Amino acid sequence: MSKRVKVHVGTPDEMGTRFVSASRRLERGEKVRERHVTFPDLPAMLNALTPKRLELLRDVHREPTPSVKALANG
């Protein structure tokens, strides 16, 4: 399973469209393994994804751990 997360800047309507699409695919028996994070605007995204947080995400991706506790103890 892919652990990629798609990051979007968009409206609640756009987020709803993705949700409805995934729901319909599930109803047809398709596997849906999408992960999305949607921010309402660019400033909100940049506020959440600071350079330090992005660095942390890269480190975690490079050396995955089985749990948050294991990461904290690492």
C-alpha positions, 0 to 999 in steps of 0.5 A, spaced: 500 500 500 502 506 498 503 511 503 503 517 499 499 523 501 496 528 496 496 535 499 491 540 496 489 547 496 482 547 495 475 548 497 470 544 501 466 542 494 473 540 491 474 535 497 467 533 497 468 531 490 474 527 491 470 524 497 464 522 493 468 519 487 472 515 492 465 512 495 462 511 488 468 507 487 468 503 493 461 501 492 463 498 485 468 494 489 474 497 487 480 498 492 481 506 494 487 507 497 488 515 497 490 519 502 489 527 501 490 533 506 486 539 503 488 546 506 483 552 505 488 556 502 496 557 501 497 561 507 494 555 511 498 550 508 505 554 508 503 555 516 502 548 517 508 545 512 514 549 515 521 547 513 522 544 520 516 540 519 517 538 512 524 536 514 521 531 520 517 528 515 522 527 510 526 524 516 520 519 518 519 517 511 527 515 510 527 511 516 520 509 518 518 506 525 512 502 527 509 507 532 509 514 534 512 511 541 518 508 537 519 514 534 519 518 540 524 513 543 529 513 537 
